[in-house]
């Protein structure tokens, strides 16, 4: 579904403590299908992972 190197943009996150906002962009580091967890290197420097099955969502950039 997601591959290392793909560019993504944040749609929403359930993490109330992050400084990331919808529209922030990053690069996929890896995707763990068993955990439905997306490891991201955000352009802002954040390394917050996305828990796709728990309220976080992203979209692939063209």
C-alpha angles and dihedrals in degrees: 000000000000125000132197111269097029115133118233140178126216115249098175142336132201091211107107093191101057124103090214115114133194109283095032110136134219147156125258112244094183143324124230106203093187091060095029085231125149118203110210138184101211118209088236090063096256118135096197111152121221119236097205095187093051106056104291118118137179137177129221116247119226 
